[in-house]
Amino acid sequence: MYTLLYNITTTPGAGMEAPQQSDVVIVGGGVIGLSVAYFLKTLSPGARVTVVEREPGYEHCSTLRASGGCRVQFSCPENIQMSLFSIDFIRRFPELMAVEGREAPIDWVEGGYLFIVPPEHIGLLEANHAEQIRQGCVADLLDPAGLKARFPSMRVDDLGAGVHTPHDGWCDPYQMLHGLRRKVIALGCQVLADEVVAFEVSGAVVRSAELRAGGKVPASHFVNAAGAWAAEVGAMAGMPLPISPLRRFEHYFTCGNPIERLPYVKDLARMAFRSEGAGFSGGVVDGSEPRGFNFEVDHGYFERAVWPAVAHRFPAFEAAKCHRTWAGLYEQCELDGNPIIGNWPGVLENFHVCAGFSGHGMMHAPAAGRAIAERVVYGKDRSIDLARMGYGRVVENRAYGERGIL
Ligand SMILES: Cc1cc2nc3c(=O)[nH]c(=O)nc-3n(C[C@H](O)[C@H](O)[C@H](O)COP(=O)(O)OP(=O)(O)OC[C@H]3O[C@@H](n4cnc5c(N)ncnc54)[C@H](O)[C@@H]3O)c2cc1C
C-alpha cells in the first residue's frame, strides 16, 4: 500500500508560499514535523516535502517552551533506543545541520540525569537500570551513600537508590527547532505558513490537505505532527487520537546558598530540575491538571509545589528565588504516556501520526522523524522496531507505558 519515494526525482522548490504538488505533506512545523522532513530528504533526496505550520512565529508550540532535557532513563526498550540515537544526533547537531558551511549551534550540555526513588521502589529502579544496561547505556546504580558521595548537597536519608546517567544532558530547544528549519529549507522542503483545515479522504487513502488560505495540496503521504493539536488534526482525517493538551509550568530559579552544579534530577513525584547558567530550570509536573489549551501562568505554583519539593531534597534551596515562570503544553497520550507513531493499517494507510510524546518529544524528535521517514520510504521500520508504539494499541485499547519515573 505504500508509495515508495525511491523513483521520485522532481526538483523541489524551497521556501515558496504557493502550495506545490507534494509527495509528503507534514502538518506541524515543530521539532517533530521538521525532523520528519529532514529524514525524508536524507533517505529520499528527490522527495517533494511540504511542511505546513500555521504559526510562523511559533507562539504556542511546545518545542519553544521545553526544558531541553535528553535522557536514556526509560523502561521501554523503544524509548531507550530512541534516546540513544537522538542524543547522539543532538551531540552532532551543529555539523549535521550546517548550511553552506555554517554550523547550527544547539548548546548541548552533558550534565547527566539522576533518577531517585524511596526504599519501597528500589526494585523498580533496578529493573529499569538493568534494561538500560542491556541496551548499552552508561548508567550507574547508586545506594544512598553512593548518592551522597556524588551529590553532597542532596538529602538521602529517605532515599533507597538512584540511577545516574552521566552522558545524558540538555540542549536549547529554540536552536534545535530553528537549526532543523533552516536545514530542511536548504534541502529543498517547502515550509508553508498556513493551516491545514481539512483532508480529502477516499476509502483508506487521504488524497489532499486543504489549507485555510485556500487550495489543496495533494500528496502520497500525510504526517500528523501537530503536537498538542494532534487530536484535532487526526479528527479531520477520521483517525481518533487519545492525545490531550496538558499544561505544564517551567521555572527559572536561583539558590540563595552555595550548591554544586546539578544533573537533571527527577523523582517519582515528578519533580524535575537541572542547573541552567547561574541558576536552575525545572518544575513539578501536575498530571491531574485539567486538560485544555490553557497557557495562563499560576504565579503561586512555584511557592506551593516546586519550592517545597526542591528544598526537601536539597536543603540549600530553603533560600530560593523564582525569577520567571512560563506555561507550555505536553501533548499527553492519555492511553499510556507513550507516543503514537504510525498509520492505521487497512483504514488510513497513508496518514501517519507522530505525536503524544507526553513530555519527551524534543529528545525523541530525531528518532521519531527517522521512523516516519522509514515507514514512508521503505514501508517498514529499519532502524528501531516501533511496532509497539503504533496505532494498533489505540484501536485495541492496550496500554504500553513506562514503568516508574515519567
Ligand atoms: C514546560 C515543558 C517542558 C518540556 N520539557 C521537555 C524536555 O525536557 N525534553 C523533551 O524531550 N520534551 C520536553 N517537553 C515536551 C516537548 O516540548 C514536546 O514533546 C515537543 O516539543 C513536541 O514537538 P511537536 O513538534 O510535536 O509539537 P510543537 O512544537 O507544539 O509543534 C506542533 C506545531 O503544529 C502546529 N499546528 C497545529 N495544528 C496545525 C494545523 N492544523 N495546521 C498547521 N500547523 C498546525 C502548531 O502551530 C505547532 O507549531 C516539554 C514541554 C513543556 C511544555
The ligand as an SDF file (V2000), in Angstrom:
LIG
                    3D

 53 58  0  0  0  0  0  0  0  0999 V2000
    7.3090   23.0730   30.0020 C   0  0  0  0  0  0  0  0  0  0  0  0
    7.7040   21.9530   29.0850 C   0  0  0  0  0  0  0  0  0  0  0  0
    8.8990   21.2940   29.2790 C   0  0  0  0  0  0  0  0  0  0  0  0
    9.2790   20.2610   28.4220 C   0  0  0  0  0  0  0  0  0  0  0  0
   10.4920   19.6750   28.6120 N   0  0  0  0  0  0  0  0  0  0  0  0
   10.9020   18.7180   27.7460 C   0  0  0  0  0  0  0  0  0  0  0  0
   12.1830   18.1290   27.8860 C   0  0  0  0  0  0  0  0  0  0  0  0
   12.9420   18.4610   28.7880 O   0  0  0  0  0  0  0  0  0  0  0  0
   12.5580   17.1910   26.9770 N   0  0  0  0  0  0  0  0  0  0  0  0
   11.7200   16.7860   25.9660 C   0  0  0  0  0  0  0  0  0  0  0  0
   12.1120   15.9230   25.1830 O   0  0  0  0  0  0  0  0  0  0  0  0
   10.5000   17.3270   25.8260 N   0  0  0  0  0  0  0  0  0  0  0  0
   10.0650   18.2660   26.6820 C   0  0  0  0  0  0  0  0  0  0  0  0
    8.8270   18.8160   26.5460 N   0  0  0  0  0  0  0  0  0  0  0  0
    7.9270   18.2570   25.5200 C   0  0  0  0  0  0  0  0  0  0  0  0
    8.2760   18.7910   24.1490 C   0  0  0  0  0  0  0  0  0  0  0  0
    8.2620   20.1870   24.1740 O   0  0  0  0  0  0  0  0  0  0  0  0
    7.2710   18.2720   23.1310 C   0  0  0  0  0  0  0  0  0  0  0  0
    7.0980   16.8720   23.2810 O   0  0  0  0  0  0  0  0  0  0  0  0
    7.7450   18.5500   21.7060 C   0  0  0  0  0  0  0  0  0  0  0  0
    8.1210   19.8880   21.5840 O   0  0  0  0  0  0  0  0  0  0  0  0
    6.6570   18.2090   20.7100 C   0  0  0  0  0  0  0  0  0  0  0  0
    7.0550   18.6920   19.4470 O   0  0  0  0  0  0  0  0  0  0  0  0
    5.9960   18.8200   18.2970 P   0  0  0  0  0  0  0  0  0  0  0  0
    6.7240   19.2560   17.0830 O   0  0  0  0  0  0  0  0  0  0  0  0
    5.1800   17.5830   18.2200 O   0  0  0  0  0  0  0  0  0  0  0  0
    4.9720   19.9260   18.8170 O   0  0  0  0  0  0  0  0  0  0  0  0
    5.0280   21.5150   18.6880 P   0  0  0  0  0  0  0  0  0  0  0  0
    6.3630   22.0400   18.9620 O   0  0  0  0  0  0  0  0  0  0  0  0
    3.8940   22.0380   19.5160 O   0  0  0  0  0  0  0  0  0  0  0  0
    4.7180   21.7480   17.1600 O   0  0  0  0  0  0  0  0  0  0  0  0
    3.4300   21.4380   16.6210 C   0  0  0  0  0  0  0  0  0  0  0  0
    3.1000   22.5230   15.6440 C   0  0  0  0  0  0  0  0  0  0  0  0
    1.9310   22.1590   14.9180 O   0  0  0  0  0  0  0  0  0  0  0  0
    1.2970   23.3620   14.5110 C   0  0  0  0  0  0  0  0  0  0  0  0
   -0.0780   23.0290   14.1310 N   0  0  0  0  0  0  0  0  0  0  0  0
   -1.0500   22.5150   14.9070 C   0  0  0  0  0  0  0  0  0  0  0  0
   -2.1660   22.3240   14.1690 N   0  0  0  0  0  0  0  0  0  0  0  0
   -1.8880   22.7290   12.9080 C   0  0  0  0  0  0  0  0  0  0  0  0
   -2.6420   22.7600   11.7130 C   0  0  0  0  0  0  0  0  0  0  0  0
   -3.9150   22.3530   11.6350 N   0  0  0  0  0  0  0  0  0  0  0  0
   -2.0410   23.2460   10.5800 N   0  0  0  0  0  0  0  0  0  0  0  0
   -0.7510   23.6750   10.6120 C   0  0  0  0  0  0  0  0  0  0  0  0
    0.0180   23.6570   11.7380 N   0  0  0  0  0  0  0  0  0  0  0  0
   -0.5560   23.1820   12.8710 C   0  0  0  0  0  0  0  0  0  0  0  0
    1.3840   24.2330   15.7650 C   0  0  0  0  0  0  0  0  0  0  0  0
    1.2730   25.5960   15.4260 O   0  0  0  0  0  0  0  0  0  0  0  0
    2.7750   23.8580   16.2990 C   0  0  0  0  0  0  0  0  0  0  0  0
    3.7530   24.8200   15.9520 O   0  0  0  0  0  0  0  0  0  0  0  0
    8.4120   19.8600   27.3690 C   0  0  0  0  0  0  0  0  0  0  0  0
    7.2040   20.5180   27.1770 C   0  0  0  0  0  0  0  0  0  0  0  0
    6.8450   21.5590   28.0220 C   0  0  0  0  0  0  0  0  0  0  0  0
    5.5310   22.2460   27.7960 C   0  0  0  0  0  0  0  0  0  0  0  0
  1  2  1  0
  2  3  1  0
  2 52  2  0
  3  4  2  0
  4  5  1  0
  4 50  1  0
  5  6  2  0
  6  7  1  0
  6 13  1  0
  7  8  2  0
  7  9  1  0
  9 10  1  0
 10 11  2  0
 10 12  1  0
 12 13  2  0
 13 14  1  0
 14 15  1  0
 14 50  1  0
 15 16  1  0
 16 17  1  0
 16 18  1  0
 18 19  1  0
 18 20  1  0
 20 21  1  0
 20 22  1  0
 22 23  1  0
 23 24  1  0
 24 25  2  0
 24 26  1  0
 24 27  1  0
 27 28  1  0
 28 29  2  0
 28 30  1  0
 28 31  1  0
 31 32  1  0
 32 33  1  0
 33 34  1  0
 33 48  1  0
 34 35  1  0
 35 36  1  0
 35 46  1  0
 36 37  1  0
 36 45  1  0
 37 38  2  0
 38 39  1  0
 39 40  1  0
 39 45  2  0
 40 41  1  0
 40 42  2  0
 42 43  1  0
 43 44  2  0
 44 45  1  0
 46 47  1  0
 46 48  1  0
 48 49  1  0
 50 51  2  0
 51 52  1  0
 52 53  1  0
M  END
$$$$
